[in-house]
Amino acid sequence: MRSFSLFTILLVIVVFLGSCTKSSTKNSNTSTASTTNTGVTVIPQPLPNTIDKTDTLKVMAYNVLGYGDGCQGSTATLNGYLKTIVQYVQPDLFSCEKMGAFVPSSALPANFAIDITTNALNAVFPGVYNYATPTNLTGADNMSVLFYNQKKLTFVKTETIEAYLTDFNLYKLYYNDPNLTITHDTTFIYVLVNHTQSGTSTTRDLQVSTYMQTLRAKFAYLPNLINMGDFNTASSYEAGYQSVITSADSSTMMSDPPFSPDQSVKYPAQWETASNVYASYLTTTTRALANVPNTCGTSGGAKSWYDHIFISPWLVKGTNYMQYIPNSYKTIGNDGNRIGVDINSATPVINSSVPAAVVNALFQFSNKYPVTIKLLVKANRNAYSTPDPIEKN
């Protein structure tokens, strides 16, 4: 009788100690990570038959200066230049801002997204690229389109989070993790593509601050999220820019990589009045003259930094299998010596930042420099991840 009582006591102790741990899961298909009574999180071990793999996602935002509207010539001519650029950069996520407007459901030759996909991107890398479904709810004369490497990413949906002068679309994709059929734990990434109003900042401030309010209402904290495009900003003081990088809640505050986390430059920043400080980041313009190579777009050489790629805290910290690679932010073709001159000018020095053929293609294709970043992606082996925020309508 005494031995039975001792066994009972031991059993109670074991059950009690086991109850001193807690677990959190992403969904019913994911593994459980336990937290000990000392506060240490224990991540589950890799599942059988999963592989250890890292990958890189190259991200590029590019104002394509009315591609398809005829001002710079035929799309066939422009596709030739774009092929050279894409072959060099090899982007996995590629946003084109300021494309000529088209009906998203149309076919070639009217559908400029199909034109770029077929005759530029996949002409260089057959079968690699596709495009996310675009919209033009505002009926604007220009549109933005997101292209992606379908070998690495799968498109899920498009959501227009603001339609004011142009459509501001939030695209949802996921990484084609080699372990996905085993873990059933999906790594998502969201991309917001935008082209704001140029000129005085009042309108674009309203555009950006409004969609940032919408984003923060949609997500309690920001997931793996990129906000990129042509913001037309003259300085970091603009209210629209401030609405992106500041927030009462740090989990919904986005970062402009050269400022943070790279700390290559510092706030406050006035890139139009102090262009020399930000010379290698300037994106406007590749052309010094208003009539060479054509009369489309602005001139004056590099003078301002309109184009940016903002990233969420998760991408800064690598919270959920994707992380910004430090110092990977680049303005393609800008060697830091382009203020007031053409991208292909031999003065003050020959531009050797990219191959000569790429320099020429950038000059001919658009008056804007493209901007890029790289993301490190890790395969999910244990079916465990930080829960994605619930999407609110």
C-alpha positions as CSV (number, residue, x, y, z in Angstrom):
1,M,0.0,0.0,0.0
2,R,2.9,2.3,0.8
3,S,4.6,1.7,-2.6
4,F,1.4,2.6,-4.5
5,S,1.2,5.9,-2.6
6,L,4.8,6.7,-3.5
7,F,4.2,5.9,-7.2
8,T,1.2,8.2,-7.1
9,I,3.2,11.0,-5.6
10,L,5.9,10.6,-8.3
11,L,3.3,10.6,-11.1
12,V,1.8,13.9,-9.8
13,I,5.3,15.5,-9.7
14,V,6.0,14.5,-13.3
15,V,2.7,15.9,-14.5
16,F,3.3,19.1,-12.6
17,L,6.7,19.6,-14.1
18,G,5.4,18.9,-17.6
19,S,2.8,21.7,-17.1
20,C,5.5,24.3,-16.5
21,T,6.1,24.6,-20.3
22,K,4.0,26.5,-22.9
23,S,3.9,26.3,-26.7
24,S,2.9,28.4,-29.6
25,T,2.1,27.3,-33.1
26,K,1.5,29.1,-36.4
27,N,-1.4,26.8,-37.4
28,S,-2.6,23.3,-37.0
29,N,0.0,22.0,-39.5
30,T,3.1,23.4,-37.8
31,S,5.3,22.1,-35.1
32,T,5.3,23.2,-31.5
33,A,8.1,25.3,-30.0
34,S,8.2,25.1,-26.3
35,T,9.3,27.7,-23.7
36,T,10.9,26.4,-20.6
37,N,10.2,27.8,-17.1
38,T,13.5,29.7,-17.5
39,G,12.2,31.5,-20.5
40,V,14.3,29.7,-23.1
41,T,12.5,28.9,-26.4
42,V,13.2,25.4,-27.7
43,I,12.8,25.2,-31.4
44,P,11.7,21.8,-32.8
45,Q,14.3,19.6,-34.5
46,P,14.3,19.4,-38.4
47,L,11.8,17.0,-39.7
48,P,12.9,13.8,-41.5
49,N,13.7,14.2,-45.3
50,T,13.9,18.0,-45.1
51,I,16.9,19.7,-46.6
52,D,19.0,22.6,-45.4
53,K,19.0,25.3,-48.1
54,T,19.5,29.1,-48.3
55,D,18.5,31.2,-51.2
56,T,18.6,34.8,-52.3
57,L,15.8,37.0,-53.6
58,K,16.9,40.0,-55.7
59,V,14.3,42.8,-55.6
60,M,14.2,45.7,-58.1
61,A,12.0,48.7,-58.4
62,Y,12.1,50.7,-61.7
63,N,10.2,53.6,-63.1
64,V,9.9,52.6,-66.8
65,L,8.9,56.0,-68.1
66,G,5.7,55.2,-69.9
67,Y,6.6,51.9,-71.4
68,G,4.0,51.2,-74.0
69,D,2.7,54.8,-74.5
70,G,4.8,55.3,-77.6
71,C,6.8,58.3,-76.5
72,Q,10.1,56.5,-76.4
73,G,9.4,54.3,-79.4
74,S,8.1,50.8,-79.8
75,T,8.0,48.2,-77.1
76,A,10.1,46.0,-79.3
77,T,12.9,48.5,-79.2
78,L,12.5,49.0,-75.4
79,N,12.4,45.3,-74.8
80,G,15.9,45.0,-76.3
81,Y,17.2,47.4,-73.7
82,L,15.3,45.8,-70.9
83,K,16.7,42.4,-71.8
84,T,20.2,43.7,-71.3
85,I,19.3,45.2,-67.9
86,V,17.4,42.1,-66.6
87,Q,20.2,39.8,-67.8
88,Y,22.6,41.8,-65.7
89,V,20.4,42.2,-62.5
90,Q,18.4,39.0,-62.6
91,P,15.7,40.2,-60.3
92,D,13.3,37.8,-58.6
93,L,10.8,40.5,-57.7
94,F,10.6,43.3,-60.2
95,S,8.2,46.2,-60.1
96,C,7.7,48.5,-63.1
97,E,6.2,51.9,-62.2
98,K,4.7,54.3,-64.7
99,M,3.9,51.7,-67.4
100,G,1.5,52.9,-70.1
101,A,-2.1,52.0,-69.1
102,F,-3.7,48.9,-70.5
103,V,-6.7,46.7,-69.8
104,P,-5.4,43.9,-67.4
105,S,-7.6,41.3,-69.1
106,S,-6.4,42.1,-72.6
107,A,-4.0,40.1,-74.8
108,L,-1.0,41.0,-76.9
109,P,-0.1,43.5,-78.2
110,A,-2.3,45.6,-76.0
111,N,-1.3,44.0,-72.7
112,F,2.1,45.5,-71.8
113,A,2.6,43.1,-68.9
114,I,2.5,40.2,-71.2
115,D,4.7,42.0,-73.7
116,I,7.5,42.5,-71.0
117,T,7.1,39.0,-69.7
118,T,7.2,37.3,-73.1
119,N,9.5,39.5,-75.1
120,A,11.9,40.8,-72.5
121,L,12.1,38.7,-69.3
122,N,11.4,35.2,-70.6
123,A,13.3,36.0,-73.8
124,V,16.4,36.1,-71.6
125,F,15.4,33.5,-69.0
126,P,12.9,31.2,-70.7
127,G,10.0,30.1,-68.5
128,V,11.3,31.9,-65.4
129,Y,9.0,34.9,-65.1
130,N,5.4,35.7,-64.7
131,Y,3.4,38.7,-63.5
132,A,1.0,39.4,-60.7
133,T,-2.5,40.4,-61.7
134,P,-2.5,44.3,-62.0
135,T,-5.4,46.7,-61.7
136,N,-6.4,50.1,-62.9
137,L,-9.4,51.0,-60.9
138,T,-8.7,54.7,-61.1
139,G,-8.6,54.7,-64.9
140,A,-5.2,56.4,-64.8
141,D,-3.0,56.8,-67.9
142,N,-0.2,54.8,-66.2
143,M,0.0,51.6,-64.1
144,S,2.4,49.6,-62.0
145,V,3.0,45.9,-62.5
146,L,4.9,43.4,-60.4
147,F,6.8,40.6,-62.1
148,Y,8.3,37.7,-60.3
149,N,10.5,34.6,-60.7
150,Q,7.9,31.8,-60.7
151,K,10.7,29.2,-60.0
152,K,11.2,30.8,-56.6
153,L,7.8,32.4,-55.8
154,T,4.1,31.7,-56.2
155,F,1.6,34.5,-56.6
156,V,-1.4,34.4,-54.3
157,K,-3.5,37.5,-54.7
158,T,-3.7,41.3,-55.5
159,E,-5.4,43.7,-53.2
160,T,-5.9,47.4,-54.1
161,I,-5.4,49.1,-50.7
162,E,-5.8,52.6,-52.1
163,A,-7.1,54.0,-55.4
164,Y,-6.3,57.7,-55.6
165,L,-5.0,59.0,-58.9
166,T,-3.3,55.6,-59.4
167,D,-3.8,52.2,-57.9
168,F,-1.6,51.2,-54.9
169,N,-1.6,47.4,-54.9
170,L,-0.5,45.0,-52.2
171,Y,0.6,41.7,-53.7
172,K,0.8,38.5,-51.7
173,L,3.2,35.7,-52.7
174,Y,5.0,32.8,-51.0
175,Y,8.4,31.3,-51.3
176,N,8.6,27.9,-53.0
177,D,10.3,26.3,-50.1
178,P,11.8,22.8,-51.0
179,N,10.4,21.4,-47.8
180,L,6.9,22.8,-48.1
181,T,5.3,19.4,-48.9
182,I,6.7,18.1,-45.7
183,T,6.3,21.0,-43.3
184,H,3.1,22.6,-44.7
185,D,4.3,25.8,-43.2
186,T,4.3,28.6,-45.8
187,T,6.7,31.6,-45.9
188,F,4.7,34.6,-47.3
189,I,6.0,37.9,-48.6
190,Y,3.9,41.0,-49.4
191,V,4.9,43.6,-51.9
192,L,3.3,47.1,-52.1
193,V,4.1,48.8,-55.4
194,N,3.4,52.5,-55.9
195,H,4.0,55.5,-58.0
196,T,3.0,58.7,-56.3
197,Q,2.1,62.1,-57.7
198,S,5.0,64.3,-58.7
199,G,5.3,68.1,-58.1
200,T,4.4,69.6,-54.7
201,S,4.3,67.1,-51.9
202,T,0.7,67.7,-50.7
203,T,-1.0,65.1,-52.9
204,R,1.7,62.4,-52.5
205,D,1.8,63.0,-48.8
206,L,-1.9,62.2,-48.7
207,Q,-1.5,59.1,-50.9
208,V,1.3,57.5,-48.9
209,S,0.0,58.4,-45.4
210,T,-3.4,57.1,-46.3
211,Y,-2.2,53.7,-47.5
212,M,0.1,53.4,-44.5
213,Q,-2.9,53.9,-42.3
214,T,-4.6,51.2,-44.2
215,L,-1.6,48.8,-43.9
216,R,-1.4,49.3,-40.1
217,A,-5.2,48.7,-39.8
218,K,-4.8,45.6,-41.8
219,F,-1.9,44.1,-39.9
220,A,-1.4,44.2,-36.1
221,Y,2.3,43.9,-36.9
222,L,3.9,44.0,-40.3
223,P,4.8,40.6,-41.9
224,N,7.5,40.0,-44.4
225,L,6.7,43.2,-46.4
226,I,8.3,45.4,-49.0
227,N,7.0,48.8,-49.9
228,M,8.7,50.0,-53.1
229,G,8.5,52.2,-56.1
230,D,8.8,55.9,-57.2
231,F,7.8,58.0,-54.2
232,N,8.8,61.4,-55.9
233,T,10.2,62.5,-52.5
234,A,12.5,65.5,-52.3
235,S,13.6,64.9,-48.7
236,S,13.0,62.8,-45.6
237,Y,11.0,65.7,-44.1
238,E,8.0,65.1,-46.3
239,A,5.0,63.9,-44.4
240,G,4.4,60.9,-46.7
241,Y,8.0,59.6,-46.2
242,Q,7.7,60.2,-42.5
243,S,4.5,58.1,-42.4
244,V,6.4,55.1,-43.7
245,I,9.4,55.3,-41.3
246,T,7.7,56.4,-38.1
247,S,5.0,54.8,-36.1
248,A,3.8,54.7,-32.5
249,D,4.2,50.9,-32.7
250,S,7.7,49.9,-33.8
251,S,6.4,46.6,-35.2
252,T,4.6,48.7,-38.0
253,M,7.5,51.0,-38.7
254,M,9.4,50.5,-42.0
255,S,13.0,51.0,-42.8
256,D,14.8,52.6,-45.7
257,P,17.9,50.4,-45.8
258,P,20.7,52.9,-46.5
259,F,19.5,54.7,-43.3
260,S,18.7,51.7,-41.3
261,P,19.9,49.0,-40.9
262,D,22.9,49.9,-43.0
263,Q,23.5,53.4,-41.4
264,S,25.4,54.5,-44.6
265,V,23.6,57.9,-44.4
266,K,21.7,59.7,-41.6
267,Y,18.5,61.5,-41.0
268,P,17.3,64.2,-41.6
269,A,18.1,64.0,-45.3
270,Q,17.6,66.6,-48.0
271,W,18.8,64.9,-51.2
272,E,17.7,67.6,-53.5
273,T,19.5,70.5,-51.7
274,A,22.5,68.4,-50.7
275,S,22.7,66.0,-53.6
276,N,26.5,65.4,-53.2
277,V,25.9,63.7,-49.8
278,Y,23.6,61.2,-51.4
279,A,25.3,61.0,-54.8
280,S,25.4,57.2,-55.2
281,Y,21.7,56.9,-54.2
282,L,20.2,59.4,-56.6
283,T,17.7,57.9,-59.1
284,T,16.6,61.0,-61.1
285,T,17.8,61.3,-63.8
286,T,20.0,59.2,-66.2
287,R,19.9,62.0,-68.8
288,A,21.4,65.5,-68.8
289,L,19.6,66.9,-71.8
290,A,15.9,67.3,-72.4
291,N,16.0,66.1,-76.0
292,V,18.6,63.2,-75.9
293,P,17.9,60.4,-76.5
294,N,14.3,61.7,-76.7
295,T,12.0,64.4,-75.3
296,C,10.3,62.1,-72.8
297,G,10.8,62.6,-69.1
298,T,12.9,64.9,-67.0
299,S,16.6,65.9,-67.6
300,G,19.4,67.4,-65.6
301,G,21.4,64.4,-64.7
302,A,21.3,62.8,-61.2
303,K,19.8,65.3,-58.9
304,S,17.2,63.6,-56.6
305,W,16.3,60.3,-54.9
306,Y,12.7,59.5,-55.8
307,D,12.9,55.7,-55.8
308,H,13.0,53.7,-52.6
309,I,12.6,50.1,-51.3
310,F,11.3,50.1,-47.7
311,I,11.3,46.9,-45.6
312,S,9.4,45.8,-42.6
313,P,10.9,45.0,-39.1
314,W,10.6,41.2,-39.9
315,L,12.8,41.6,-42.9
316,V,15.3,43.7,-41.0
317,K,15.6,41.1,-38.2
318,G,15.0,37.9,-40.2
319,T,12.0,37.0,-38.0
320,N,10.4,34.6,-40.5
321,Y,12.9,32.9,-42.8
322,M,13.6,36.1,-44.9
323,Q,16.1,38.8,-44.0
324,Y,17.6,41.9,-45.7
325,I,21.2,41.3,-46.6
326,P,23.2,44.2,-45.1
327,N,24.5,46.8,-47.5
328,S,22.8,45.1,-50.5
329,Y,20.8,48.2,-51.4
330,K,22.1,49.6,-54.8
331,T,21.2,52.2,-57.3
332,I,22.0,50.3,-60.5
333,G,24.3,52.2,-62.8
334,N,25.0,55.1,-60.4
335,D,28.7,55.2,-59.6
336,G,28.3,58.3,-57.4
337,N,29.7,60.6,-60.2
338,R,26.5,61.3,-62.1
339,I,25.3,64.6,-60.6
340,G,24.3,66.9,-63.5
341,V,25.6,64.5,-66.2
342,D,24.4,61.5,-68.3
343,I,24.8,58.0,-67.0
344,N,27.0,57.3,-69.9
345,S,29.1,60.5,-69.7
346,A,32.9,60.1,-69.8
347,T,33.2,63.1,-67.4
348,P,34.0,63.4,-64.6
349,V,35.0,59.7,-65.0
350,I,33.9,56.8,-67.2
351,N,31.0,54.9,-65.5
352,S,32.3,51.5,-64.9
353,S,29.8,50.5,-62.1
354,V,28.1,48.2,-64.5
355,P,29.1,46.9,-68.0
356,A,29.0,49.4,-70.8
357,A,26.1,47.7,-72.5
358,V,24.1,48.0,-69.3
359,V,25.0,51.7,-69.0
360,N,23.7,52.3,-72.5
361,A,20.5,50.3,-72.0
362,L,19.7,52.2,-68.8
363,F,20.2,55.5,-70.7
364,Q,18.0,54.5,-73.5
365,F,15.3,52.7,-71.6
366,S,14.3,55.2,-68.9
367,N,15.3,58.5,-67.3
368,K,15.3,56.8,-63.9
369,Y,17.8,54.5,-62.3
370,P,16.5,51.3,-60.9
371,V,17.1,50.4,-57.2
372,T,17.7,47.0,-55.8
373,I,18.1,45.0,-52.6
374,K,18.8,41.3,-51.7
375,L,16.9,39.1,-49.3
376,L,18.4,36.0,-47.7
377,V,15.9,33.2,-47.5
378,K,16.2,30.0,-45.4
379,A,14.3,26.8,-46.0
380,N,11.9,25.9,-43.2
381,R,12.9,22.4,-41.9
382,N,11.0,22.1,-38.7
383,A,7.5,23.3,-39.6
384,Y,7.9,26.1,-37.0
385,S,7.6,29.8,-37.7
386,T,6.4,33.0,-36.1
387,P,2.7,33.4,-36.7
388,D,1.8,35.7,-39.6
389,P,-0.5,38.6,-38.6
390,I,-4.1,38.0,-39.4
391,E,-5.2,40.0,-42.4
392,K,-8.1,42.4,-41.6
393,N,-10.3,43.7,-44.3
